[in-house]
Amino acid sequence: MKILYIRNFYLSLFFILFALLNNSCKKTTSSAASSTAPTVVTTATIINVTSTSAQSGGVITSLGSSAITANGVCYSSANKTPTTSDSKISNTIVTNQYSYPPFTSNLVGLSPNTTYYIRAYATNSAGTGYGSVVEFTTSASLTAVTTVVSTFAGNGTAGYVDAGGTGAQFNNPVGVTIDASGNLFVSDTHNSLIREITPAGQVTTFAGIPTIGFSNGAAATAQFYAPTGSAFDSKGNLYVADFGNNVIRKITPAGIVSTYAGNGRAGYLNGAADSTHLKTATDTMALFNNPQAVAVDAMGNVYVADRGNNVIRKIVAATGRVITIAGTHTAGYVDATDELASFNNPAGIAVDASGNVYVADQGNSAIRKITPADVVTTIAGGTTQPTLLNYPSAITIDKLGNLYIVDESGRVFEYTTANVLYTLAGTINAAGFVNSSGTSALFSNPQGIAIDANNNIYVADQYNNCIRKIVVTIVN
């Protein structure tokens, strides 16, 4: 009996120990399974590439199972999928309470005319996570891009004066565009006028009177309400986003103003551009809500950054109908197709020769691209890196497909077809009125941008009440 008792005691003890050991193994396995490396995204845009230097970076989107011990970028000209065993830049680890902010890495000592492969990394106790690989090529020689900023028209004082150069006055100009002859057209927003500036700098009033209103007819008597962006078609017609009237206006080369789309009432509705394109007795006219910018493609289709509706609209030339090509009407930030994508206060728009539409998505601090199939992607900036493009307000495109951008913080950029972003002029969050070179020049809430056939850039410098000119020179 005693033996049986002892046997039962040890058998029970065996099962208890087995259960404890088994549970311990499960905990160890579970702990190992939950040990994960960080998730990181490489900045898609390479910044200020020269022959020997560049700037990149990334953002940590998931910390993984433990604190970050290292982060930065790794790069190579030989390894197309570089790791931390290749060349790398280690950034100082900065943490907020619950997350890590985006980081920027400066690459130096690069070789001229060389293709590099780069990706962001982040390391914790579980391992290293990598972002996608971005490719870029350094300049072939020791060239430098220099810019000189001057005042083309206006003197900094708000007013309404037609005169030459700095003798003229504007009142919060917002939009600029250039015709085939090199004349500059300015949406003089607070004067509710369209002004024209010759290549020699002579300023005249092209359309409107300095009184808010909504009337069509001869340019000299027509009325606008805070016009903003504008664009020409191939026939010389000027289309204007009449922001306060919630319509798109058309001005012919003969100086006749008409309402091209919308009826003056704020809203969101697709349909006929105007009453002449109504199909049936129950058909409706399209409605806009504070349209801010327009662009025109080779077929005469007009694209509208419908700011108040957070969507991108298209006025189809062949049918006279207004459709939505991207956006959900509700502010957001989603890359997707058609109306599954979302924007936040789109402020600028441009279209290239292939029919791709580029949007300065101001509220998301991003440049978005819409393909002819209406697929929306982010090509630069975004909410994870808001200071890269700090509230971009306007965008234009040159004949080679390079983009030019202004942001409200006071900077002017070029975004090349090689996905490289260059700061051409201005300094972030340093408002002022200074004519100088490069980043020494200062702007105050720039809102419009245009480029002429000689690659001179013009900026509607809103709070300085003037038009600035940027001359770009490449020095070997």
Solvent accessible surface area in square Angstrom, and as a share of the most:
residue,aa,sasa,rsa
1,M,196,0.88
2,K,156,0.66
3,I,126,0.64
4,L,87,0.43
5,Y,154,0.58
6,I,76,0.39
7,R,150,0.55
8,N,74,0.38
9,F,109,0.45
10,Y,129,0.49
11,L,96,0.48
12,S,61,0.40
13,L,69,0.34
14,F,119,0.50
15,F,117,0.49
16,I,100,0.51
17,L,92,0.46
18,F,121,0.50
19,A,59,0.46
20,L,112,0.56
21,L,119,0.59
22,N,62,0.32
23,N,71,0.36
24,S,58,0.38
25,C,83,0.50
26,K,126,0.54
27,K,131,0.55
28,T,90,0.53
29,T,92,0.53
30,S,70,0.45
31,S,71,0.46
32,A,68,0.53
33,A,79,0.61
34,S,72,0.47
35,S,56,0.36
36,T,67,0.39
37,A,36,0.28
38,P,5,0.03
39,T,72,0.42
40,V,7,0.04
41,V,73,0.42
42,T,6,0.04
43,T,13,0.07
44,A,61,0.47
45,T,1,0.01
46,I,3,0.01
47,I,20,0.10
48,N,61,0.31
49,V,7,0.04
50,T,55,0.32
51,S,3,0.02
52,T,52,0.30
53,S,30,0.20
54,A,7,0.05
55,Q,49,0.22
56,S,3,0.02
57,G,1,0.01
58,G,0,0.00
59,V,18,0.10
60,I,11,0.06
61,T,78,0.45
62,S,51,0.33
63,L,58,0.29
64,G,30,0.29
65,S,56,0.36
66,S,40,0.26
67,A,69,0.53
68,I,9,0.05
69,T,88,0.51
70,A,32,0.25
71,N,5,0.03
72,G,0,0.00
73,V,0,0.00
74,C,0,0.00
75,Y,25,0.09
76,S,16,0.10
77,S,60,0.38
78,A,93,0.72
79,N,53,0.27
80,K,132,0.56
81,T,79,0.46
82,P,0,0.00
83,T,44,0.25
84,T,40,0.23
85,S,110,0.71
86,D,47,0.24
87,S,58,0.37
88,K,99,0.42
89,I,45,0.23
90,S,74,0.48
91,N,33,0.17
92,T,119,0.69
93,I,64,0.32
94,V,89,0.51
95,T,82,0.48
96,N,83,0.42
97,Q,147,0.65
98,Y,175,0.67
99,S,53,0.34
100,Y,24,0.09
101,P,45,0.29
102,P,52,0.33
103,F,18,0.08
104,T,66,0.38
105,S,1,0.01
106,N,91,0.47
107,L,0,0.00
108,V,107,0.61
109,G,75,0.72
110,L,9,0.04
111,S,56,0.36
112,P,63,0.40
113,N,103,0.53
114,T,33,0.19
115,T,44,0.26
116,Y,18,0.07
117,Y,30,0.12
118,I,0,0.00
119,R,37,0.13
120,A,0,0.00
121,Y,3,0.01
122,A,0,0.00
123,T,32,0.18
124,N,5,0.03
125,S,98,0.63
126,A,41,0.31
127,G,27,0.26
128,T,47,0.28
129,G,10,0.10
130,Y,68,0.26
131,G,8,0.07
132,S,79,0.51
133,V,56,0.32
134,V,23,0.13
135,E,107,0.48
136,F,8,0.03
137,T,70,0.40
138,T,4,0.02
139,S,33,0.21
140,A,73,0.57
141,S,58,0.37
142,L,138,0.69
143,T,42,0.24
144,A,52,0.40
145,V,74,0.42
146,T,58,0.34
147,T,5,0.03
148,V,85,0.49
149,V,2,0.01
150,S,48,0.31
151,T,27,0.16
152,F,28,0.12
153,A,0,0.00
154,G,0,0.00
155,N,65,0.33
156,G,25,0.24
157,T,79,0.46
158,A,52,0.40
159,G,18,0.17
160,Y,85,0.32
161,V,62,0.36
162,D,63,0.33
163,A,27,0.21
164,G,37,0.36
165,G,18,0.18
166,T,75,0.44
167,G,41,0.39
168,A,0,0.00
169,Q,36,0.16
170,F,0,0.00
171,N,36,0.19
172,N,23,0.12
173,P,0,0.00
174,V,11,0.06
175,G,4,0.03
176,V,12,0.07
177,T,18,0.10
178,I,32,0.16
179,D,32,0.16
180,A,118,0.92
181,S,86,0.55
182,G,29,0.28
183,N,26,0.14
184,L,4,0.02
185,F,9,0.04
186,V,0,0.00
187,S,0,0.00
188,D,0,0.00
189,T,10,0.06
190,H,109,0.49
191,N,15,0.08
192,S,3,0.02
193,L,0,0.00
194,I,1,0.01
195,R,0,0.00
196,E,36,0.16
197,I,0,0.00
198,T,46,0.27
199,P,88,0.56
200,A,101,0.78
201,G,4,0.03
202,Q,84,0.37
203,V,0,0.00
204,T,62,0.36
205,T,43,0.25
206,F,51,0.21
207,A,1,0.01
208,G,6,0.05
209,I,58,0.29
210,P,73,0.46
211,T,75,0.43
212,I,102,0.52
213,G,17,0.16
214,F,84,0.35
215,S,40,0.26
216,N,74,0.38
217,G,26,0.25
218,A,52,0.40
219,A,12,0.09
220,A,80,0.62
221,T,92,0.53
222,A,0,0.00
223,Q,40,0.18
224,F,0,0.00
225,Y,90,0.34
226,A,19,0.15
227,P,0,0.00
228,T,7,0.04
229,G,12,0.11
230,S,13,0.08
231,A,13,0.10
232,F,42,0.18
233,D,21,0.11
234,S,109,0.70
235,K,163,0.69
236,G,30,0.29
237,N,17,0.09
238,L,1,0.01
239,Y,9,0.04
240,V,0,0.00
241,A,0,0.00
242,D,0,0.00
243,F,55,0.23
244,G,19,0.19
245,N,13,0.07
246,N,15,0.08
247,V,0,0.00
248,I,0,0.00
249,R,0,0.00
250,K,49,0.21
251,I,1,0.01
252,T,37,0.21
253,P,93,0.59
254,A,90,0.70
255,G,13,0.12
256,I,88,0.45
257,V,2,0.01
258,S,44,0.28
259,T,29,0.17
260,Y,44,0.17
261,A,0,0.00
262,G,1,0.01
263,N,67,0.34
264,G,26,0.25
265,R,148,0.54
266,A,53,0.41
267,G,20,0.19
268,Y,63,0.24
269,L,71,0.36
270,N,59,0.30
271,G,5,0.05
272,A,0,0.00
273,A,2,0.02
274,D,32,0.17
275,S,70,0.45
276,T,113,0.66
277,H,74,0.33
278,L,70,0.35
279,K,144,0.61
280,T,86,0.50
281,A,112,0.87
282,T,121,0.71
283,D,32,0.16
284,T,66,0.38
285,M,41,0.18
286,A,0,0.00
287,L,9,0.04
288,F,0,0.00
289,N,42,0.22
290,N,45,0.23
291,P,0,0.00
292,Q,16,0.07
293,A,10,0.08
294,V,7,0.04
295,A,7,0.05
296,V,21,0.12
297,D,19,0.10
298,A,100,0.78
299,M,152,0.68
300,G,19,0.18
301,N,9,0.05
302,V,0,0.00
303,Y,13,0.05
304,V,0,0.00
305,A,0,0.00
306,D,0,0.00
307,R,53,0.19
308,G,30,0.29
309,N,1,0.01
310,N,16,0.08
311,V,0,0.00
312,I,0,0.00
313,R,0,0.00
314,K,43,0.18
315,I,0,0.00
316,V,31,0.18
317,A,46,0.35
318,A,98,0.76
319,T,70,0.41
320,G,6,0.06
321,R,43,0.16
322,V,2,0.01
323,I,73,0.37
324,T,17,0.10
325,I,10,0.05
326,A,0,0.00
327,G,0,0.00
328,T,54,0.31
329,H,81,0.36
330,T,98,0.57
331,A,53,0.41
332,G,24,0.23
333,Y,73,0.28
334,V,75,0.43
335,D,67,0.35
336,A,28,0.22
337,T,51,0.30
338,D,59,0.31
339,E,91,0.41
340,L,135,0.67
341,A,0,0.00
342,S,6,0.04
343,F,0,0.00
344,N,41,0.21
345,N,54,0.28
346,P,0,0.00
347,A,3,0.02
348,G,2,0.02
349,I,9,0.05
350,A,6,0.05
351,V,18,0.10
352,D,29,0.15
353,A,115,0.89
354,S,83,0.54
355,G,23,0.22
356,N,21,0.11
357,V,3,0.02
358,Y,23,0.09
359,V,0,0.00
360,A,0,0.00
361,D,0,0.00
362,Q,8,0.03
363,G,25,0.24
364,N,6,0.03
365,S,4,0.02
366,A,0,0.00
367,I,0,0.00
368,R,0,0.00
369,K,55,0.23
370,I,1,0.01
371,T,39,0.22
372,P,93,0.58
373,A,73,0.56
374,D,33,0.17
375,V,60,0.34
376,V,2,0.01
377,T,58,0.34
378,T,36,0.21
379,I,30,0.15
380,A,3,0.02
381,G,20,0.19
382,G,2,0.02
383,T,71,0.41
384,T,71,0.41
385,Q,29,0.13
386,P,62,0.39
387,T,84,0.49
388,L,23,0.12
389,L,0,0.00
390,N,21,0.11
391,Y,109,0.41
392,P,0,0.00
393,S,1,0.01
394,A,12,0.09
395,I,10,0.05
396,T,24,0.14
397,I,35,0.18
398,D,18,0.09
399,K,165,0.70
400,L,136,0.68
401,G,25,0.24
402,N,19,0.10
403,L,4,0.02
404,Y,13,0.05
405,I,0,0.00
406,V,0,0.00
407,D,0,0.00
408,E,60,0.27
409,S,12,0.08
410,G,2,0.02
411,R,26,0.09
412,V,0,0.00
413,F,3,0.01
414,E,29,0.13
415,Y,10,0.04
416,T,22,0.13
417,T,94,0.55
418,A,67,0.52
419,N,78,0.40
420,V,9,0.05
421,L,1,0.01
422,Y,50,0.19
423,T,42,0.24
424,L,7,0.04
425,A,0,0.00
426,G,1,0.01
427,T,51,0.30
428,I,57,0.29
429,N,111,0.57
430,A,36,0.28
431,A,80,0.62
432,G,21,0.20
433,F,82,0.34
434,V,62,0.36
435,N,76,0.39
436,S,36,0.23
437,S,58,0.38
438,G,18,0.17
439,T,79,0.46
440,S,69,0.45
441,A,0,0.00
442,L,40,0.20
443,F,1,0.01
444,S,16,0.10
445,N,24,0.12
446,P,0,0.00
447,Q,14,0.06
448,G,3,0.03
449,I,9,0.05
450,A,6,0.05
451,I,23,0.12
452,D,25,0.13
453,A,87,0.67
454,N,120,0.62
455,N,71,0.36
456,N,24,0.12
457,I,0,0.00
458,Y,17,0.06
459,V,0,0.00
460,A,0,0.00
461,D,0,0.00
462,Q,21,0.10
463,Y,129,0.49
464,N,15,0.08
465,N,13,0.07
466,C,0,0.00
467,I,0,0.00
468,R,0,0.00
469,K,47,0.20
470,I,0,0.00
471,V,62,0.36
472,V,48,0.28
473,T,67,0.39
474,I,117,0.59
475,V,72,0.41
476,N,150,0.77
